[in-house]
Amino acid sequence: MSAIDVGSQPLVFDEYLVKKPNETFVIPIKGDSMIEAGIFDGDLAVVERSSKAKAGDFVIANVDNEFTLKELVRDRGQYALKPHNQKYPLIHPQGNLQVIGILVGLVRRYKT
């Protein structure tokens, strides 16, 4: 494996990940419901606040008064939340489904 020369300009992760600073927040991931999408317990999700998600977006949503990160999908004409772990079923809201934000980046630390 070889390193790629990025020149004299340093890569600033804030500038790369955060396009809308006033609308961006970071949350720690807990659990294993998204491991098949490469999102693991302990990762940091970079999220832009938005309620205008479309099917296929990974979203932070409040579903029936619980917050979760899942893929927004359409199922039988309704929006649902899809985990990316075969152990978990598709989530059909029993009441409220409110998208809080859309996942725009992910940060993982390998060594402490």
Backbone as CSV, one residue per row, in Angstrom:
resi,resn,N_x,N_y,N_z,CA_x,CA_y,CA_z,C_x,C_y,C_z
1,MET,0.852,-1.163,0.000,0.000,0.000,0.000,0.901,1.230,0.000
2,SER,0.527,2.224,-0.771,1.303,3.461,-0.798,0.411,4.629,-0.383
3,ALA,1.066,5.629,0.169,0.341,6.835,0.590,0.155,7.753,-0.609
4,ILE,-0.912,8.483,-0.598,-1.188,9.446,-1.667,-0.736,10.815,-1.200
5,ASP,0.030,11.498,-2.034,0.498,12.840,-1.699,-0.662,13.822,-1.883
6,VAL,-1.036,14.486,-0.801,-2.127,15.451,-0.879,-1.610,16.873,-1.017
7,GLY,-0.325,17.012,-1.231,0.249,18.340,-1.399,0.460,19.025,-0.076
8,SER,0.641,20.315,-0.145,0.934,21.075,1.065,-0.320,21.521,1.816
9,GLN,-1.482,21.347,1.223,-2.723,21.756,1.871,-3.240,20.634,2.766
10,PRO,-3.362,20.882,4.054,-3.885,19.826,4.934,-5.376,19.617,4.693
11,LEU,-5.807,18.394,4.910,-7.233,18.085,4.830,-7.845,18.378,6.193
12,VAL,-8.796,19.278,6.217,-9.479,19.634,7.462,-10.824,18.912,7.449
13,PHE,-10.974,17.948,8.368,-12.176,17.130,8.368,-13.446,17.948,8.568
14,ASP,-13.392,18.990,9.392,-14.575,19.828,9.593,-15.067,20.385,8.265
15,GLU,-14.156,20.882,7.457,-14.545,21.464,6.169,-15.063,20.398,5.213
16,TYR,-14.496,19.199,5.301,-14.903,18.108,4.417,-16.278,17.560,4.789
17,LEU,-16.536,17.384,6.083,-17.773,16.751,6.548,-18.914,17.715,6.822
18,VAL,-18.594,18.935,7.194,-19.625,19.872,7.658,-19.795,20.993,6.634
19,LYS,-20.847,20.888,5.837,-21.144,21.918,4.826,-22.072,23.001,5.380
20,LYS,-22.871,22.654,6.392,-23.824,23.581,6.999,-23.618,23.556,8.518
21,PRO,-22.630,24.304,9.032,-22.291,24.220,10.462,-23.461,24.450,11.415
22,ASN,-24.337,25.379,11.092,-25.462,25.667,11.992,-26.545,24.586,11.968
23,GLU,-26.463,23.678,11.003,-27.480,22.642,10.869,-26.900,21.234,11.017
24,THR,-25.660,21.141,11.521,-24.971,19.857,11.607,-24.698,19.495,13.048
25,PHE,-24.893,18.217,13.372,-24.569,17.731,14.704,-23.952,16.339,14.583
26,VAL,-23.296,15.920,15.640,-22.629,14.619,15.669,-23.223,13.808,16.816
27,ILE,-23.556,12.551,16.525,-24.091,11.688,17.582,-23.323,10.366,17.585
28,PRO,-23.098,9.804,18.759,-22.452,8.495,18.829,-23.447,7.388,18.470
29,ILE,-22.954,6.396,17.762,-23.780,5.241,17.390,-23.730,4.215,18.512
30,LYS,-24.888,3.695,18.856,-24.980,2.635,19.859,-25.765,1.482,19.244
31,GLY,-25.256,0.283,19.394,-25.966,-0.888,18.909,-25.408,-1.437,17.610
32,ASP,-26.082,-2.494,17.125,-25.585,-3.224,15.959,-26.586,-3.295,14.803
33,SER,-27.583,-2.434,14.809,-28.643,-2.535,13.801,-28.237,-2.059,12.410
34,MET,-27.047,-1.449,12.281,-26.625,-0.931,10.969,-25.288,-1.510,10.512
35,ILE,-24.867,-2.630,11.105,-23.531,-3.163,10.810,-23.357,-3.600,9.360
36,GLU,-24.412,-4.050,8.705,-24.295,-4.471,7.307,-24.163,-3.281,6.363
37,ALA,-24.354,-2.069,6.873,-24.104,-0.846,6.110,-22.752,-0.246,6.495
38,GLY,-22.000,-0.959,7.348,-20.682,-0.474,7.755,-20.730,0.580,8.845
39,ILE,-21.826,0.644,9.581,-21.986,1.605,10.680,-21.993,0.793,11.971
40,PHE,-20.996,1.074,12.842,-20.775,0.228,14.009,-20.917,0.993,15.318
41,ASP,-21.184,0.226,16.383,-21.249,0.757,17.732,-19.970,1.542,18.014
42,GLY,-20.111,2.774,18.496,-18.962,3.623,18.798,-18.600,4.593,17.693
43,ASP,-19.102,4.386,16.466,-18.871,5.353,15.391,-19.550,6.662,15.746
44,LEU,-19.118,7.729,15.098,-19.775,9.034,15.249,-20.471,9.374,13.938
45,ALA,-21.767,9.599,14.014,-22.554,9.952,12.838,-22.607,11.465,12.703
46,VAL,-22.264,11.960,11.516,-22.352,13.385,11.204,-23.676,13.574,10.467
47,VAL,-24.550,14.404,11.042,-25.929,14.505,10.576,-26.278,15.965,10.286
48,GLU,-26.890,16.204,9.118,-27.431,17.530,8.801,-28.901,17.532,9.143
49,ARG,-29.302,18.511,9.941,-30.701,18.649,10.334,-31.545,18.916,9.087
50,SER,-32.543,18.076,8.878,-33.439,18.223,7.728,-34.629,17.294,7.909
51,SER,-35.779,17.745,7.504,-36.955,16.884,7.524,-37.319,16.457,6.106
52,LYS,-36.486,16.827,5.131,-36.779,16.555,3.726,-35.933,15.404,3.199
53,ALA,-36.071,14.250,3.798,-35.343,13.067,3.355,-36.139,12.355,2.272
54,LYS,-35.429,11.539,1.506,-36.084,10.725,0.487,-35.724,9.262,0.721
55,ALA,-36.497,8.382,0.159,-36.232,6.952,0.293,-34.799,6.673,-0.146
56,GLY,-34.101,5.874,0.648,-32.709,5.563,0.374,-31.732,6.334,1.242
57,ASP,-32.196,7.444,1.839,-31.342,8.215,2.756,-31.229,7.495,4.086
58,PHE,-30.061,7.577,4.694,-29.906,7.138,6.081,-30.274,8.332,6.940
59,VAL,-31.204,8.140,7.852,-31.754,9.256,8.615,-31.702,8.991,10.112
60,ILE,-31.649,10.076,10.865,-31.942,10.041,12.286,-33.421,10.395,12.371
61,ALA,-34.180,9.507,12.981,-35.625,9.718,13.038,-36.139,9.465,14.443
62,ASN,-37.207,10.158,14.754,-37.958,9.903,15.977,-39.169,9.079,15.535
63,VAL,-39.157,7.811,15.907,-40.241,6.930,15.525,-40.906,6.426,16.794
64,ASP,-42.161,6.769,16.945,-42.927,6.371,18.126,-42.178,6.721,19.413
65,ASN,-41.632,7.946,19.448,-40.938,8.513,20.611,-39.595,7.858,20.933
66,GLU,-38.949,7.226,19.937,-37.602,6.704,20.103,-36.756,7.190,18.936
67,PHE,-35.515,7.603,19.233,-34.599,8.066,18.188,-33.783,6.892,17.672
68,THR,-33.571,6.881,16.357,-32.825,5.792,15.740,-32.191,6.256,14.438
69,LEU,-31.137,5.558,14.015,-30.512,5.769,12.710,-30.836,4.553,11.858
70,LYS,-31.537,4.780,10.747,-31.923,3.698,9.836,-32.036,4.270,8.425
71,GLU,-32.210,3.378,7.457,-32.473,3.798,6.079,-33.970,4.049,5.922
72,LEU,-34.311,5.195,5.355,-35.711,5.512,5.070,-36.110,4.792,3.790
73,VAL,-37.179,3.998,3.856,-37.655,3.236,2.699,-39.168,3.396,2.560
74,ARG,-39.667,3.023,1.384,-41.113,2.956,1.161,-41.503,1.481,1.165
75,ASP,-42.544,1.159,1.916,-43.038,-0.205,1.990,-44.553,-0.156,2.007
76,ARG,-45.170,-0.788,1.024,-46.631,-0.798,0.907,-47.227,0.606,0.932
77,GLY,-46.543,1.540,0.249,-47.048,2.903,0.139,-46.791,3.785,1.337
78,GLN,-46.126,3.273,2.350,-45.848,4.039,3.569,-44.334,4.114,3.787
79,TYR,-43.907,5.139,4.504,-42.498,5.200,4.886,-42.244,4.239,6.038
80,ALA,-41.089,3.611,6.009,-40.649,2.705,7.064,-39.151,2.915,7.257
81,LEU,-38.611,2.315,8.295,-37.188,2.425,8.590,-36.556,1.047,8.509
82,LYS,-35.485,0.964,7.721,-34.853,-0.328,7.474,-33.529,-0.435,8.218
83,PRO,-33.422,-1.371,9.149,-32.132,-1.659,9.764,-31.253,-2.395,8.743
84,HIS,-29.979,-2.314,8.918,-29.056,-3.065,8.061,-28.359,-4.122,8.903
85,ASN,-29.168,-5.008,9.441,-28.733,-6.185,10.185,-29.904,-7.159,10.093
86,GLN,-29.652,-8.318,9.552,-30.734,-9.280,9.316,-31.452,-9.713,10.594
87,LYS,-30.860,-9.449,11.744,-31.504,-9.817,13.013,-32.713,-8.938,13.334
88,TYR,-32.827,-7.783,12.660,-33.871,-6.818,13.014,-34.875,-6.646,11.880
89,PRO,-36.163,-6.522,12.212,-37.195,-6.351,11.183,-37.309,-4.882,10.739
90,LEU,-37.963,-4.710,9.614,-38.334,-3.394,9.131,-39.213,-2.722,10.178
91,ILE,-39.012,-1.433,10.414,-39.779,-0.706,11.423,-40.905,0.069,10.738
92,HIS,-42.129,-0.324,11.018,-43.306,0.409,10.546,-43.815,1.238,11.718
93,PRO,-43.819,2.551,11.591,-44.277,3.378,12.711,-45.716,3.047,13.102
94,GLN,-45.932,2.952,14.392,-47.281,2.749,14.902,-48.020,4.074,15.005
95,GLY,-47.240,5.153,15.073,-47.811,6.497,15.178,-46.941,7.475,14.425
96,ASN,-46.105,8.168,15.155,-45.308,9.263,14.613,-43.979,8.789,14.030
97,LEU,-43.644,9.289,12.847,-42.315,9.137,12.251,-41.864,10.520,11.824
98,GLN,-40.853,11.049,12.518,-40.351,12.381,12.215,-38.864,12.284,11.905
99,VAL,-38.486,12.666,10.685,-37.074,12.705,10.315,-36.448,13.943,10.939
100,ILE,-35.365,13.732,11.658,-34.647,14.828,12.321,-33.494,15.305,11.463
101,GLY,-32.808,14.372,10.806,-31.664,14.738,9.989,-31.224,13.593,9.096
102,ILE,-30.307,13.924,8.179,-29.797,12.970,7.204,-28.314,12.741,7.461
103,LEU,-27.902,11.476,7.480,-26.502,11.121,7.677,-25.684,11.619,6.488
104,VAL,-24.641,12.419,6.775,-23.779,12.929,5.699,-22.345,12.442,5.844
105,GLY,-22.015,11.870,6.995,-20.661,11.374,7.188,-20.580,10.480,8.401
106,LEU,-19.455,9.818,8.507,-19.241,8.882,9.599,-17.775,8.952,9.998
107,VAL,-17.525,8.929,11.299,-16.156,8.974,11.808,-15.952,7.745,12.685
108,ARG,-14.815,7.084,12.475,-14.481,5.907,13.267,-13.032,6.022,13.716
109,ARG,-12.823,5.739,14.982,-11.461,5.730,15.535,-11.071,4.280,15.751
110,TYR,-9.922,3.877,15.235,-9.477,2.492,15.337,-8.578,2.232,16.537
111,LYS,-7.867,3.247,16.972,-6.922,3.064,18.077,-7.078,4.219,19.052
112,THR,-7.120,3.900,20.333,-7.279,4.956,21.335,-5.949,5.378,21.896
